[in-house]
Amino acid sequence: MNLFDLKDEVAMVTGAGSGIGQRLAIGLAEAGADVACFDLPGQQKGLEATVESIQKLGRKAIISTGDVTQAADLKASVDRIEAELGALSIALNCAGIANAAPAEDMGYDQWRRVHAINVDGVFLSCQAQARVMLPRKKGSIVNIASMSGSIVNRGLLQAHYNSSKAAVIHMSKSLAMEWSERGIRVNSISPGYTATPMNLRPEVAEQVKIFERDTPLGRMATVDEMVGPAVFLSSRAASFCTGVDLIVDGGFVCW
């Protein structure tokens, strides 16, 4: 028996057009799931690449566009998933943004935009997904948080981002407890510094050297290294895991 097999499962991945979300969508398909890939309309090219990779694995995939801060967009996506792929049983909520500014100078609009996407967007995604999972008493939801929800990164001025990811961790635990007797497991993954396109830009090369220096394993994670944790928490292997924040950071928070 393969505890990590996701065959016959139907998954929804938000933020599937790039970065960690894109790799995790493909990773779920590698484990056997059919996957609905959700992202903003502006991520169409990335979504098409994600779907093409999934289909090459012999799994079904659809593109669904919308905004995670809009409940109507998420409901429409879930309805379409149920109609075209089948009963939604796995969700990975990866959509999020990051930027930086000194707290004393940060405009309220900047604060609110980060929280709207990173917190409101995760809650609305969980809500839409749970509404179809709860009647069936079956489902796994995994939210992508960050080690920045547990620690404060030295040298980065991100009070808005850090607090948003702390909210994701505690929201996931709260939903896990609320839905624990109704068949839905809710967990979060907190990546450390990861080699996403944002961290591979030439202009942040010197900062990346600091990230690598400060990580006990001496490097950033690859997006591939987030696949195992996501598949684990989504699979029968984690059937007794709920309310967990799985930190995948190369040991960073130990220091």
C-alpha positions as CSV (number, residue, x, y, z in Angstrom):
1,M,0.0,0.0,0.0
2,N,1.4,3.4,-1.0
3,L,0.4,5.9,1.7
4,F,1.6,8.8,-0.5
5,D,-0.5,7.8,-3.6
6,L,-3.0,10.5,-4.6
7,K,-4.6,8.5,-7.4
8,D,-8.3,9.4,-7.9
9,E,-7.9,12.5,-5.8
10,V,-9.0,15.9,-7.2
11,A,-6.9,18.9,-6.1
12,M,-7.2,22.7,-6.3
13,V,-4.0,24.8,-6.2
14,T,-4.1,28.5,-5.9
15,G,-1.1,30.5,-7.1
16,A,-0.4,27.7,-9.6
17,G,1.0,30.0,-12.3
18,S,4.4,30.4,-10.8
19,G,6.9,29.6,-8.1
20,I,6.0,27.2,-5.3
21,G,2.4,27.0,-6.3
22,Q,3.3,25.9,-9.9
23,R,5.7,23.2,-8.6
24,L,3.3,21.9,-6.1
25,A,0.5,21.6,-8.6
26,I,2.8,19.5,-10.8
27,G,3.9,17.6,-7.7
28,L,0.4,16.6,-6.8
29,A,-0.1,15.3,-10.3
30,E,3.2,13.3,-10.0
31,A,1.6,11.6,-7.0
32,G,-1.5,10.8,-9.1
33,A,-4.0,13.6,-8.6
34,D,-6.0,15.5,-11.1
35,V,-5.4,19.2,-10.6
36,A,-7.3,22.5,-11.1
37,C,-4.8,25.4,-11.4
38,F,-6.0,28.7,-10.1
39,D,-4.3,32.1,-10.5
40,L,-4.9,35.6,-11.7
41,P,-5.7,36.2,-15.4
42,G,-2.3,37.8,-15.8
43,Q,-0.7,34.5,-15.0
44,Q,-2.2,32.7,-18.0
45,K,1.1,31.8,-19.6
46,G,2.4,30.3,-16.4
47,L,-0.9,28.4,-15.9
48,E,-0.7,27.0,-19.4
49,A,2.8,25.7,-18.7
50,T,1.6,24.2,-15.4
51,V,-1.3,22.4,-17.1
52,E,0.9,21.2,-20.0
53,S,3.3,19.6,-17.5
54,I,0.5,17.9,-15.6
55,Q,-1.1,16.6,-18.8
56,K,2.2,15.1,-19.9
57,L,2.0,13.0,-16.7
58,G,-1.2,11.6,-17.9
59,R,-3.3,13.5,-15.4
60,K,-6.3,15.8,-16.0
61,A,-5.8,19.5,-15.4
62,I,-7.8,22.7,-15.9
63,I,-7.1,26.4,-15.8
64,S,-9.2,28.5,-13.6
65,T,-8.6,32.3,-13.3
66,G,-9.7,34.7,-10.7
67,D,-8.7,36.6,-7.6
68,V,-8.4,34.9,-4.2
69,T,-9.7,38.1,-2.5
70,Q,-13.0,37.6,-4.4
71,A,-15.3,34.9,-2.9
72,A,-17.4,34.8,-6.1
73,D,-14.3,33.9,-8.1
74,L,-13.4,31.1,-5.8
75,K,-16.9,29.7,-5.7
76,A,-17.1,29.7,-9.5
77,S,-13.7,27.8,-9.6
78,V,-14.8,25.2,-7.1
79,D,-18.1,24.7,-8.9
80,R,-16.2,24.2,-12.2
81,I,-13.8,21.7,-10.6
82,E,-16.7,19.7,-9.2
83,A,-18.4,19.6,-12.6
84,E,-15.3,18.9,-14.8
85,L,-12.9,16.9,-12.6
86,G,-15.0,15.5,-9.8
87,A,-15.3,15.8,-6.0
88,L,-12.7,18.2,-4.6
89,S,-10.6,16.4,-2.0
90,I,-7.3,18.3,-1.7
91,A,-6.5,22.0,-1.7
92,L,-3.2,23.7,-1.6
93,N,-3.5,27.5,-1.1
94,C,-0.2,29.0,-2.3
95,A,-1.3,32.4,-3.6
96,G,0.6,35.2,-1.8
97,I,2.7,38.3,-2.2
98,A,5.7,39.8,-0.5
99,N,7.4,43.2,-0.5
100,A,9.2,45.4,2.0
101,A,9.0,48.8,3.6
102,P,10.0,50.4,7.0
103,A,7.0,50.2,9.3
104,E,7.0,53.9,10.1
105,D,6.7,54.8,6.4
106,M,4.5,52.0,5.2
107,G,1.3,53.2,3.6
108,Y,-1.9,51.6,4.8
109,D,-2.7,50.6,1.2
110,Q,0.5,48.5,1.1
111,W,-0.3,46.9,4.5
112,R,-3.8,46.1,3.4
113,R,-2.9,44.6,0.0
114,V,-0.5,42.1,1.6
115,H,-3.0,41.1,4.3
116,A,-5.9,41.0,1.7
117,I,-4.1,38.5,-0.4
118,N,-2.1,36.5,2.2
119,V,-4.8,36.3,4.9
120,D,-8.2,37.2,3.4
121,G,-7.3,35.2,0.3
122,V,-6.3,32.1,2.2
123,F,-9.4,32.3,4.4
124,L,-11.8,32.7,1.4
125,S,-10.1,29.9,-0.4
126,C,-10.4,27.6,2.6
127,Q,-14.0,28.6,3.0
128,A,-14.9,27.9,-0.6
129,Q,-13.1,24.5,-0.6
130,A,-14.5,23.4,2.8
131,R,-18.1,24.1,1.7
132,V,-17.9,21.2,-0.7
133,M,-15.7,19.0,1.4
134,L,-17.7,19.2,4.6
135,P,-20.9,17.5,3.4
136,R,-18.8,14.6,2.2
137,K,-16.7,14.6,5.5
138,K,-13.5,14.2,3.5
139,G,-10.7,16.6,2.6
140,S,-7.3,17.9,3.1
141,I,-6.4,21.6,3.0
142,V,-2.8,22.8,3.1
143,N,-2.0,26.5,3.3
144,I,1.4,27.9,2.5
145,A,2.7,30.1,5.3
146,S,6.3,31.0,5.9
147,M,9.0,30.6,8.5
148,S,8.5,34.4,8.8
149,G,5.3,33.6,10.6
150,S,7.4,32.1,13.4
151,I,10.5,34.3,13.4
152,V,11.5,37.8,12.2
153,N,14.0,37.7,9.3
154,R,17.1,39.8,10.1
155,G,17.5,42.8,7.8
156,L,14.1,42.5,6.1
157,L,11.5,45.2,6.8
158,Q,8.3,43.2,6.5
159,A,6.0,43.8,9.4
160,H,3.1,43.3,7.1
161,Y,4.3,40.1,5.5
162,N,5.5,38.5,8.7
163,S,2.2,39.2,10.5
164,S,0.2,37.9,7.5
165,K,2.1,34.6,7.6
166,A,1.7,34.3,11.4
167,A,-2.0,34.8,10.7
168,V,-2.0,31.9,8.1
169,I,-0.4,29.6,10.6
170,H,-2.9,30.3,13.4
171,M,-5.9,30.4,11.0
172,S,-4.9,27.0,9.8
173,K,-4.8,25.6,13.3
174,S,-8.2,27.3,14.1
175,L,-9.9,25.8,11.0
176,A,-8.3,22.4,11.8
177,M,-9.9,22.4,15.2
178,E,-13.3,23.7,13.9
179,W,-13.5,21.0,11.2
180,S,-11.6,18.2,12.9
181,E,-14.8,16.2,13.7
182,R,-16.2,16.8,10.2
183,G,-13.6,15.0,8.1
184,I,-11.3,17.9,7.0
185,R,-7.7,18.1,8.0
186,V,-6.1,21.6,7.8
187,N,-2.3,22.1,8.0
188,S,0.3,24.6,6.9
189,I,3.7,24.5,5.4
190,S,6.2,27.2,6.4
191,P,9.0,27.3,3.8
192,G,12.3,29.0,4.5
193,Y,14.3,30.9,1.9
194,T,13.4,29.2,-1.4
195,A,14.9,29.6,-4.9
196,T,11.7,31.0,-6.6
197,P,12.0,33.5,-9.5
198,M,11.7,36.3,-7.0
199,N,14.9,35.2,-5.2
200,L,16.8,34.4,-8.4
201,R,16.8,37.9,-9.8
202,P,20.3,39.4,-10.3
203,E,19.5,42.5,-8.2
204,V,19.0,40.3,-5.1
205,A,22.1,38.2,-5.6
206,E,24.0,39.7,-2.6
207,Q,20.9,39.3,-0.4
208,V,20.7,35.7,-1.4
209,K,24.3,35.1,-0.2
210,I,23.1,36.3,3.2
211,F,20.1,34.0,3.1
212,E,22.4,31.1,2.4
213,R,24.9,32.1,5.0
214,D,22.3,32.3,7.7
215,T,20.7,28.9,6.9
216,P,22.3,26.0,8.7
217,L,22.2,23.8,5.6
218,G,24.1,26.5,3.8
219,R,21.7,27.1,0.8
220,M,18.2,28.0,-0.2
221,A,15.6,25.3,-0.8
222,T,14.6,24.4,-4.3
223,V,10.9,24.4,-5.1
224,D,11.2,20.7,-5.6
225,E,11.9,20.3,-1.9
226,M,8.4,21.6,-1.1
227,V,6.7,18.8,-3.0
228,G,7.4,16.0,-0.5
229,P,5.9,18.0,2.5
230,A,2.9,19.0,0.4
231,V,2.2,15.4,-0.8
232,F,2.7,14.0,2.7
233,L,0.2,16.4,4.3
234,S,-2.3,15.8,1.4
235,S,-2.0,12.0,1.6
236,R,-3.2,9.1,3.8
237,A,0.4,9.2,5.2
238,A,-0.7,12.2,7.2
239,S,-4.2,10.9,8.1
240,F,-3.6,11.7,11.8
241,C,-2.0,15.1,11.2
242,T,-4.1,18.2,11.5
243,G,-3.3,21.7,12.9
244,V,0.4,21.1,12.0
245,D,2.7,23.8,10.8
246,L,5.4,21.9,9.0
247,I,8.5,24.1,8.9
248,V,10.8,23.4,5.8
249,D,13.6,25.8,6.3
250,G,17.0,24.0,6.3
251,G,17.2,24.5,10.1
252,F,16.9,28.3,10.0
253,V,14.5,28.8,12.9
254,C,16.9,26.7,15.2
255,W,19.2,29.7,15.1
